[in-house]
């Protein structure tokens, strides 16, 4: 079965912006299934548009900034 975006329900989503990127903490439920936490990064390009990037490693400033969002997202899990 292929992924169907219309079945993916966004239960929670908040972002924190940094100088050249933003990190988004989200909770999704696919097809009424178990809600799951997703953390993603987007980097700002030269023209100011955000583009998806692998999250990879985070610096302390990023971890401290998203921890309140992770705590907030727990009520949707």
N, C-alpha and C positions, 0 to 999 in steps of 0.2 A: 504494500500500500504506500503510495507516494504522499509526501507532506502536502496538506491542503491548508493554506494560510487562513481561509475562512473559518476553519475549525479551531484556530488558535486564539483563545480569549485572553486579553490583557487585563489582569486583575489589579495590578499596581505598577506604576512606573514613575520614577523621579530621577533627575540627572543633577550632576555637579559639574560645573564648568571650571576649567583651568586655563592657563595661558594659551596653550595650543591644542587642547583636547577637551573632551568631556567623557565622563563615565556615567553610565545609566544602570540603575538597579531596577529590575523588573521581576514580576511574578506572572507566569503564564500557566494556563490550563488548556491542554490540547484535547479536544473532543470530550470535554467533561471529566477528564482524567485528573490525577493527582497534581495539584499546583506545584510548580517548580520555580526556583530562583534562577534568574539569569543576570549576569553582570557583563556589560559590554563597553567597549571603548570606541570613540570616534575621534579621529584627528582632523584638525582644521587645515585645509589646503590654503595655498597662497591667495586664492580668490575668496576665501572666507567661508567656503562650504565645508560641511562636515562629511567625512568619508569613513566607513567602517574600517576598523583595524583590530587585529588580535589583541585581546586584553593583555596577555603576557604577565610580566611582573609589574608591581606597583611600588611607588616610593611611599615613604611614611606619610607624607602630606595627603596623598590620594587615599590611603587606607583610613586615616583619621577622618577625612571628609565623607567617605561613603559608609562608615560604620553606623551612623544614625539612620541612614536609609535602609541598611540591612536590618537593623532592629525594627524599624517601622514596617518593613515588608513581612516580618514574621507573622503578623496578624492575618495575612492573606494566604499563608501556607497551610 
